[in-house]
Structures are given as C-alpha cells and as structure tokens.
Amino acid sequence: LKNQQTTKSSNHQSFEDPQNSNMGVAKTLSLSAAFYFLGINISPYVISANFFDSRIGGTEGRIDTDYKYDEINPKEVKEGPDENPFEGITLLVHRNGEVDPCGAQKTDPLAAIRSSMDHIDAPSSEFDKYDFDSVMTRALASSILSSDSCGPARGSAKNGIPELLNFCDMGEDHTPVLLDHENLVPLVDSHGDYYFPCHFHTREGVRIASIGELADLARKKKEGTCSPEQMSDSGTCASSSNELHIYAVPAGRLFIFAPKYVGEIFDLPHVKVSSGLPVSLKVISITPRVFDVINFFDRDESSRIVEKALKETSETHRMKRSSTGASGYNVNSQRTSENGFDTHGKEAQKVKRRCLDVLGFDHYEESMTDGLQVLRYNKTTAYIPHMDWIDDHYKREEHNFDSAGVGTNRFATILLYMSDLDENDGGETVFKEGWPVGQPVEERVQIDEALRTLRESGDADMLEQGSWQETMVAQCRSRLAVRPNSARAVLFYSQHPDGSPDESSKHGGCPVLHGEKWAANLWVWNGPRNGFPGSPVNEEVVRKRKEKGISDPNQPQQINAVFKNTGRDPRFEKASLYFQETFWGPLGHNDPELRVNTYQGHVWNVMVGVEVLQTWTVGSEESQRFTV
C-alpha cells in the first residue's frame, strides 16, 4: 500500500528515530539546544507579522478573520503580541471524535512549525493542504506534544516513534485508500519507513488547510471569548479562553463531531443554505451520536424533492416498495415503506453537497454518496430497526465493506423530514439502543410495560397484537425517538472514528398511525462506494468469480458515451459540457468530440455561459452517442 501510494514522496519529510543512539547523542543535544535558543532569540526580528498569511497560503475565505496586515520589513519587526500568532495560546490536540484532549503543547508551536517546514522539499509558495498536514503532524510529534501523547485509542503502538504517528498512520490493514491518497506527503524515519500524516479540523469540522488558517484561529482566541470546548454544562466558562483546540484525523479517515452533552450547539457558518439562515448542529444524543441540523433545508426544497420523486418514471429510480440488502432488489416483509432515488436532480445535488459541507468535507465527492432516497410511509407502514452500515460478514460480495480495515461502507446518514406529524401520529425514527433525552435512569420503561400501556391506550388497535409493528410502536414510545416535522433534518453516524460499525446507531421507521409521512435520506460513505472507480474489493472473491466467468450483479454497468457538436446550430457555437453542474470540457463548433465513461442515470448538460441549452440522461445501452 505505502510503496504504491506515496507518489509525493519526493516531498516527504524525514523523521529521525528518537531511539537511535549511534550518532553522538550528547553532541547532538548540545548543538540542538544552542540553535534552538538562538532561534528563539532572533525569530522576532526575522519573521514578519504577515509571515503566516502571505507565505503559507492564507485562509482563502474558509475561516473568517478580520485581521489584515501590511507588508513589514523583517528587520524592522519589534517584539509584540502579533509577531507570534501563538504567543499566549495553549494548543490542545484531540483524537478524532473525542471530547477530551489527548495532548497539550509543551513548547512554542511557532518554532516547531518552522523547523518542520525545513523538512519539506517543496518551496513554500507551492505548499498545499497535504504539505500542511505533513508539517503539522511532524511539528506535533517531534516537538509540540510529548512523545507519549495522542497514541491510538485501541491496539498496540509501533516501537520507538512518537505515539501521534501511530495514531495518524493506522497501518496498511486499517487505512482506506481514498481518492486523494496519492497526494499525501508522508514522513519518513531514519530507517526509511513511511508514516502517513493526520489531517486537522476545528471543532466544527472545518479542515485546517494551511498555516495561515491555523494562525488566524490562534489570533481569534486572543479576542478573549470563551470557546465551546471550555463551556461547562451550566453555561459558564470553565477555563481560560486562550486554548486552541484542534482535532487530528488519521490518514484515510473522516472527521466526526465530538459531542460533550445533550443540547450542545455546533455553529456551522461555513455551511450556506438558500434561505440565508445560520446552520448549526444541536446534540440530541451522545450514544448514538445524533444531532438536529438546524436550518438545513426549507419547505420549498422539500416540496420540490417530493414532486420530482412522484414524476420519476425510471424503473431503477421511481417510487416503489422499499428493498434491502447489499445486492439487487430484495423486498423485506419488515420494511413496508415505498422509496425512490434522486441521484442527479438539481435539488438532490444541492442537498448532497450541503450534507458533505456539514460533515467536514472540504470538497464534493459524488462517489462517496448514494442517491437521495425519497421515502413514503402510509398508514401502518414502517421499517424494523436496522443499521445503515452494510454487513457482509462472510465476505461474499466483490466490494470490501469492512470499513474498520481498508473497505468502505455507509459512514453517516442525514434524514430529511417532509411531513408534520403530531405526538400520537407515529412515524418517528427510533434508536432502540438509546433512551429519551433527559429521562432519569429510574424512569426508563422496559418493552413489556411499554406494550401494556400502548394496548391500554388503544392508539395502535389497527395493528395485530404481538406483531413486529406493534412492538415497534412500543419501542417508539419508550426509547430515543425523533418526531418528524416538515423541514427538520437529523444527522447520525453508523461508524466509530476508527471505521468500526456503531451498533448503537440501529434505528427504525416507526409505524404511521395517522396520516402520511414523507422523508428522504442521504447515506455518506467513508470512501468510494460500490461501483465507482477506486472502490475497494475483496480480491479473493474477484479472483474466484473471474475463474467462473461470473460478474458482480451489484456493480453498475459502465456506459461509453460520446458527446459531439455538429456545428449546425449557432446557439452552440461556444458551448461546454457539464456533468450536472461540474465543467467537463469544451463542446463548441470546432471542438473535438468528448468521450466519457459514465453510468445509467447520470445527467449531462450542455451550457453556454450560465444557460443550460441541452440536457441528457444516460440510458442503459452499453454505448450511447449524444449530439447537438
């Protein structure tokens, strides 16, 4: 894995083994100390105040800042609070998804970061987010943190290297190869062994992509406000406000929010919605991790999604009896809802991109999402508690679903509710491993008592006694349940930070007792999903099927499409081809035809300027030709 995927290794950082004692330790320490103190004493006079902004990338508008600095001659710089953005700041590091820090700075981050930059071969003007990840990982591991800080939460550490590196690089058997894997800038020790770096996020999930962004976060802390991490459950500031918290995420893994208490708020100003209202998360439950997504979408968007679902005629996407399983269309007697899929509609694409923004992605990846699944529950219809994570325990599928290893699987779900249902109407989403918010332990109701109370109320008399539907209604009234109301959105995770399935996320759609329930959900994967380039496979299954001449029925058929401009219509003289809203290539009168590998249901647009003049939806034929 590492030998094949370190194409940026020409820019790798060297990282000496701290236990190598064959190089004259005393002399090395003496020289290091001398240069360190020399550097500390002269650094205020050689580093300009805008060093972090102009030299290493700036914020690019993703992390808001009011700080503006003019160019200053380094020789004229005096000591002052703005010369070192980290002066007076305590940097605290969290493992992904964890509330409590795993390590605190023991030395000045500025000196450590500058030293770490010297180990990158690329010029600073060409630094990108992957270089920053490598610089920051090395600075934390070698100087800023103690060597025994922030190791893996589970499993044994590798010998003789800082614990953080053991956490950032989980090993080739536990590091999924994401689409940007070849861009990682590994660290290398004195033995030539590679270690992939972490990537770093704020508490709100924003990826820190440059030293300029990290510096801006540090400067903001000097404004004296109490950060959410320092806020106690009672709403008072529990500690000094000079703490800067960052969250380290291992290579190949995705950011996960770290909720501290029920009712906690995560403001997400980087997530933009058409209404212009502020988007935030509100913690519903710690275990499982469930959040209300405030102002995620509105009733107009909801109506348009339902309208498109009802008009869909494609056999693979139209509304029909819901199915289950990893392979093919399988009707389940304990899932009685109807569903359809909107993979590339305008509203679906807007919602999907917004979902990834909420989850801490810094760019959109179509291959890491399913289509937007639209659901209709009529009276008495329901779905028994289940996990969205797909279980292929016996590894019978070609796709590798083992997300705790190098496989990919459903990682998080965002539910969108499009109907208003009252307290006794049913239709809730129930998490059977969770308990109602704020309910004392002594007041918890067990299922037998809940069934007895339900039968006495008569609310579910239309259901057969002893049926799974009746049992679900009782669970919905005694366990953690989310009641639908129009334009409500809820996020929950199906995986732990290490990729293992979160069994507490088991949930179900409660029977509708009155009225009708419309909802939609988006499944987000921890890497390329089944059927997309780069998706992981079970090599042994692939080998056996090839020997038998069997193809995977769950792999979508790749379509060879050709797009050509005949030059006959003057409207298309300066046209361009777009995959949905993403530019693909020029398709004007004199441009060559474009050949594309695509899939059934994909939508391609021909645009001139901002106007869509032609739209095609790819059909099922193996080869297709589209002309204007």
N, C-alpha and C positions, 0 to 999 in steps of 0.2 A: 504493500500500500504506500508506504512512505517513499520508497525508491521510485515508484511510478508517478507520484503526485507532487513532487517538490520541484516544479518547473521554475519557480522563482528562487531556486537555491543559490543562484549567483548573487542574490542579495541577502543570503542567510546571515544570521548573527552568530558569532562564535560565543560559546558559553563554556568557560573552563570548569572542570570537575573540581568542586571545593575540597575534595578529599585527596587530590593529587599532591603529594608531599615531596615530590622528587625535584623540585625546582628552586630550592633555597628559600624556604618559607619566610625566615626572618628578614632576609634582604628584601624580598618582595613586599612584605608588610611595611617595612620602613619606608621604601620608596613610595608605596601607595599612600601611606599616611601623609608624607611630605607633599605629594602632588595634590592630595585631597584638600589639605588645609590651605595650600597655595591657591587652589581653585576657588575655595570658599571666599578667600580674602580678596581676590581680584575680580570675581564674577560680576559684582555690581557695576564694575567700570567697563566691562567689555560686552555686556548683554543689554541691548536696547529695550526700552519698555514695550515696544511692539514686536519683540523677537518672536513670541509665540503666535502672533496674529499673521504677520507678513511672511515669515519664513516657513512655517509648518502648516499652512492650509486654511486657517481661519474657521469660521463657523458655517459658512455657506448658507446662513439663514435658518438652520435647523434648530439651533439652541439660541434663543433670544438673548440679546445683550445690548445694553445701552452704552457700552464702553467704546470710545473712539480715541485712538492715539495717533499723533503726528509722528513723522519720521524724526528720530533724535540721533544725533551723532553719538556713537557709543562712548567716545572719550569724554563727552560732556555729561554722561549719566551720573547722578548722585544717588547715594543710598536713600531709599524711601519705600513706603508701603507698596507702591505699584511696580517696583523693579522686579520683584519676585512674586508672581501671582499666588504662590503657595505659602508665602510668609504669613504666619498666624493661622494657618489652616491645618487641621488634622485630617489626613486622608485615611479613610476606613474602607476595607475591601470585604465584600460579601461573596460567598459562593452563590451561583445562580439559584434563585428561588428561595433563599434563606433570609430570615428576618435579622438574625444576629450576625454581626461582622465576624469574619474568621481571622482578621488581622488588622493591625493598625500601624501606621508609619513609625519607624524608629529613626529615620534620618530625613533630611530635606529632599523632597521629590525632585526639585529643580536640578540639583547636582546629579542625581541618579539618572534622570531622563537624558540630560546632556551627555553623560558618559555612555548610556545605552545607544544613543544616536550615532556615536562614533563607530559602532559595530555594524551599521548598515552600510552596504557598499553603494547604494543608490544615492545620488545627490539629493539634498533636502528639497530642492524645487520640484522633484518628481515623487515625493512621498505621497502615498495614498493610504486608505484606511487599513490596508493589510500591513504596510510598514509600521503604522502607528500601533497596531495590535502587537507586533513583534517588539517594538521599542518599549511599550508599556509593560508587557509581560516580563521582559528581561530586567527592566528597572525595578519592578516589584520583587521579582525573585532574587535578584542579586544584591539589592541594597535597601529598598524602601521597607520591605517586610522582613521579619525574622525568617530564617530558612525553614523553620518547622511550622510556619503559618499556612493556612488555607490548602491543606492537602486534601486528597479525595475523601468524601464523606463515608465511602464504603471501600473495602478492598485494601490491599497492602500497597505500600509505596515502593517505587523503584529505589535502588541503592544509591546513596551518595549525592543526590541532587535536591535542590530546594523543593519543598512539598508542593508549592504552587505549580511547578512544571508537571508534576504527577497528576494534578487536577486538570490542568489545561489540556494535556495530551492523555487521553484515557486509554491509549493503546490501539493498535490496528484492529483488534477484535471488537472495539467499542466506540469507534469513531466513524459515523456515517460519512460517506463521501458526497458532500453537497456540490452544487453546480459551480461554486466558486472555489472549490477545494484547491485547485492548482494555483490559485493566486496567493495562498497562504505563504508567509515568509517565516520559515522555521528557524528555531535556534539550534545551534549545533555545539556539542561539548567537545572536550579535548580528545575524546575517543572517536569522534566523527558520528556520534549518534544524534539523530534529529528529534526535536520536540516541537510540536505544533503549538502556537500561542493561543491564548484566550482572546475573545473579543469582549468589549466592555460596554455597559449600558448604565443609564441613570435608573433610579427607582421607577420612573415612569416608562421605561422601556426604550428610550431614545438611544440609539447606538452612538457612542462617542467615537468619532471618525478621525480626529486629528488632535494634536497637542493644543492647537488654538481653541478647540471646543472645551477641552479639559481645563485650560486656563480660564476661560470665560465662566465655567461653573465654579471655579475657585474664587474668582472675583465676586461673583454674586453672593457667595457666603459671607463676604465682608460687609454686606449691606445690613447684617445683623438680624435677619429674620430667622424664626425657628423652623427648621425643616420638618417634613412629615415624619422622618425617622426618629426625630427627637421628641415628638409629641406623645405625651402619655395618654392612656386610655381616658383619663379625666379631662383631656383637652388642654393641659398645661405643658409648658416646655420643660422636659425632664432633664435636659443637659445643655451645655453651651452650644451656641448656634454656629460655631466655627468648624463643624465636622462636615467633610465632603465624602458622601457615600457613593461608591461605585460597585457595580455587580459584574463579576467575572463569569463568563460563559465559555465552557470548553469548546475546542475546535469540533465542528460537526454537530453542535447542539444549538438549540434555540432558546432565547430569553424566556423566562417565566416570572410572572409577578410574584412578589413575596408579601402576602397579606399578614398583617400583625394582629388585627382584631376586627370583629364584625362591625360594619359601619364605617370602616376606614375609607378615605377618599383618595383616589389617584387622579389628579388633574392631567388631561392629555391635550394640551394646547396645540400640539403638532398634528393632531387629527382634525381634518377640516370636513365639514358637512355642508350641504346645500343651504340649510336653514341659517347657518352662521352662528348657531348656539354653541356654547362650550361643551366639549365632550369630556366625560370623566368616568371612572370606574368606582363603584361602591361595593364593598365586600359584603356578600350575603353569607358566605360560609368559608371557614378555613380548611376543613376536611369534609368533603371535597372542596377544591378551590373553585368557588362560584362567585361571579360578580354581576351586578347590574351594570350595563353600559348605558350611561345617561346620555340622551340626545343623539343616539347613534343614527337613527333614521326617523322619518316622519310619516304621517298617514298618507300623504300623496305618493311617496315612494312605495309604500305598502300596497296601495290600490293598483299602481302600475304593474307591480310584480305579479299580483293575483290575476290581473287582466290578461297579461301575456301568457301565464300558465294555462288559463282557460281556452285561449285561442290556439295553443300549440297542437299541431296535428302529427308531428313526427312520432313514429311508434316507440322510439327509444326515449323520447322526452315528454310525451303527452301525459296528462293526469290518468293514472290507473291504480289498481290495487298495489299497495306497497310491497316491496320484496326485501329479502335479507340475504346476507352471506357475501363471501368474497368473490364467488364465481357465478356469473349468469343471473337469470331472473328466477328467484325462488320465493314463491308465496308462502308466508308463515301464518298459520291459523291464529297465532297470538300477536299478529300485527294487522289490524283491521282498518287502518287508515288508507287514504289514497295519496299518491305523490306523483310529481313530475319534476323535471330538471330544466333549469335555465342556465346554460353554460356560457353563452356569449352575448346575451341581450344587454342593451345599454344599461338598464337598471342593475342587472346582475353584476356586470363588470364594475360599476361604481361601488356596489356593496362589497364585492370581493376585495377590491383594492383597499377599501376602508377597513375591512377586517384585518388585513395584514398590517396596516398602519397601527391599529390598536395593539396588535401582538408584538410590536417591536421590530418588524421587518423594515429595513431601510430601502428596499426596492421590491417591486412586484414580481412574483414568480407564478405563472399560470400552472406549472407542473406541480406545485405544492398545494393546490386547492382542488376540491371536487367542484362540480357544478352546484349552483344554488338549488337546493332541494326544496320544492314548494309542497306543503302538506295540507290536506283537508281531513278533518275529523268530524264526521256527522254523529248524530246521537248514538251513544253506546260504543262508538269505535274507540280504539285505544292501541297501545303498544307496550307489551310486557317489559319490565326492567331489563336493560341490556347495557353493554359497553359499546361505544362507538369504535374503540380500538378493535381491530380485526384479529381474531385468534386463529393462527394456523399452526397449532401446537405440533402436529406431526409433519410439518413442512412438506405438504403435498402440492403446494402452489409454486409456480415458477418464480413469482415475486417473493422477495425476502421481507416478511412482515415483522421480523424481530428487531424492533426499534431500540431495544437495550443493547443490541450488538451493532451491526452495520446496516440493518434493514430500515425501512421506512413504513410508517403507519399513521393513522389519524392521531394527531397531536392535541388539537384543541377544537372546540365547537362553539360557534356563535349562533344562538337561537334568536329568531325574529318572530315576534307575535303580532298578528294582524287582526285579532278579534278581541272584543271586550267580553269577558265572562265574569259573572258575579260569584260570590263566595260559595254558593251551593250548586253552581252550574257544572262543576268538574272541569276537565281539560287541563289541569295543572301538569307541569313537569315535575315528577317526584324523584328525589335522590334517596333511595331506600336505605343507604348507609349513613345518611345524615339525619339530624334532628331539627325541629323547628327553631328558628332564631330566637334566642333569649329564653328558651324554655329551661327551667331548672331540672336537674337530673331526676329529682324525686317526682316530677310531674310527667315524665315520659310515659307514653301509653303504648303497651305492647299490642301485637296484632290481634290477639283473641278479644281483648277488651274493645279495641277499635271496631272489630266486626260486630260485636254485640251492640255497641252504641249506634252503628250505622243501621242495623236492622230495626232497631227501635225507632229510629228517626223516619224510616220509610223513604228516604231520599233515593235509594237505589233499588226500589221494588221492581223496576223493569228488568233488572239483571237476575240471572239464575243464582240462587243461593249456593255457595260453595264453588262458584266459577272463578276463574282467574281474574275476570273483570271486577267481580265484587271484591275480591281480595285487594285488587289494586286501588279501588276507591277507599278502602280502609287504610291502606298504606299512605294514600294521598292526604288523608286527614290526620295522620299520626306522625309522619316523617317530614323531612325537609321538602317543601313543595313550593314551586314558583307559579303564581297565578298569572294567566295570560291577560294582558290588556294591550290594546292597539298601539303600535309603535314602541313596545317595550323590547329591549334586547338584553340577552344574558350570555355571558361567556363562562365556559368551564373547560378544564383540562382533562385529557384522557391519559396523559403520561406524566410521570415524575420528571424532575430535571435531568436524570440520567437516562431517560428514554424507556424505563420500565413502565408497564401499564399501571395506572392508578385505579385499583379495584374500587375505591370509594366513589368513583365517578359513575358507577352503574345507575342508570336513570330510566324512566319510562314515561310514556304519554298516558295520563290518567283518562279513563272513560269520560266522554262528554255526556252529561246528564240532561242538559237543556241547551238548545240552540246548536250552533255550528262553530267550529274552531278552524281558523286558517293560521298557518305558521310557515316559516321557512328556516332552513339551517344551512350553514356552510361548515364543511369539515376542512380543516387545515392540517396538512401533513408535516412531519418533521424532515422531509426531504422529497425528492421527485417520486411521485406516486406511480402506481402500476400503469404501464403502457407508455410512459414518457421517457425520452432519452435520459440516460443517467440513472434510471431506477435500478435498485439493487436486485439481484436474482439469486435463487438457490441453485448453485452451479450443478449440484448432483441431479436435481430434478430436470434441469435443462438438458443435461447430458443424456439421461435416460429417455426423455421424450424425443430427442433428436434421433436416438438409435431406433426408436419405434416409429418414427415419422409422424409424431403427434405434435400439433401446435397448441399453444395455450389459448383456450376459448375466451379467456378473460382479457387477453391482450387486444386492444383496439387495432383494427386494420389500418395500416398506414396508407394514405392516399397520395398518389403522384399527381399534382395539379400544375397546370401551365397557364400563365396569365399573359395575354398578348393584346397590344393596341394595334388595330388595323390601320390607323391613321385616317380613317374615313370621316370621323365625327370631329369637327373643330372644337367642340366643348372639351375634348380630352387631350388637347394638344400638349398641355403641361401637367398631365395627371400623375398621381403617385398611388402606389398600392399600400394599403394598410391592413395589418391583421388586427381586427377590431379597431382600436384607436392607436395602435403602435405602428410607426412607419416601417415599411419593409423594403421598398426600393422604388426608383423612378419608373413610371409606366407611360411616358409621353409618346408622341408620334414617332420619334426616331430612336426610342429606347429599345433594347433587345427584350425578348420575352423573358419572363421570370418563371423559373421552375421551383416548386416548393413541395416539401414533404409535409402533409397536413393530415387531419383526421375528420371523419364524418361529424357534421355539426359545427365545425369551425366556420366562423364568419369573416369574410374578406371584403374590404371596402375600397373603392376607387374614389379618390378625393382630388379636388382642385382647390387649392387654398384650404379653407376650413369647411367647404361644402362637399357632402357625400353625393356623388352622381350615380354610383352604381354599387349594389350590394349583392354578394353571392354567399350562399350557404352550401358547404361541401356536402355532397351526397355520399352514397355507399359504393359507387363504382370505383374500381381499383385505380383507374386513370381518368382524369377529367380535364377538360380544356375550357377556359373562360376568355372571352374576347369582348373588346369594346371597339 
